[in-house]
């Protein structure tokens, strides 16, 4: 993470410059605060809190800044959501947001920025998971401290949020085997032990707690997550694993 500290510091300054008195705080969550950041595999995850919704012109200037900054970001880029302070404490679920950015939307913004700014708002169940990581393990980059701004997310809301990522795991595991393999562990670890884990921690939990026949799958997923390797799982084993994990969750 040290190699991206200057990047993060500059990103914070840009937020302060563009959002000014509207800004409540800038917060870091995800792998960057959970000890498992990999510049070739990870993105940088931010939550930006503002006092109120932002005018379209400010959103446009802000997103232009993020797109420019993204060229200097890790391989997977920046992911962020801007939310109003009023939805953070007490926590609102599904959580409203006023702007979101990730690299998967980059082409949309470049081709039609006005349409993007108009439509990139609404509610996002994933924010329950992000807020939970932020509340327990996040970092304040500027502004109010985390527990001044955020209340703890209800366990049912958090579980609903993380379960949404893996509910079609049997059908989807071969599309992104590393991500789904490790995420299934994270979700089951929370279901069984109320543990809030990173993907890396989830995989290690799985090795210690799941049937040994799935150990090669988990080992390969962890190797891909922490290195340049690419796992090539046996399709039958991967789908059996996904079915076993979903059954265990229920």
ABEGO torsion letter per residue (X at the ends): XAAAAAAAAAAAAAAAAAAEAABABBBBBEAAAAGABBAAABBBBBBBBBABBBBAAAAAAAAAAAAAAAAABBAAEBBBBBBBAAAAOBBBOBBBBABBBBAAAAAAAAABAAAAAAABBEBBAAAAAAAAAAAAABBBABEBBAAAABBBBBAAAAAAAAAAAAAAAAAAAAABAAAAAAAAAAAAAAAAAGBBBBAAAAAAAAAAABBAAAAAAAAAAAAAAABABBBBBBAAAAAAAAAAAAAAAX
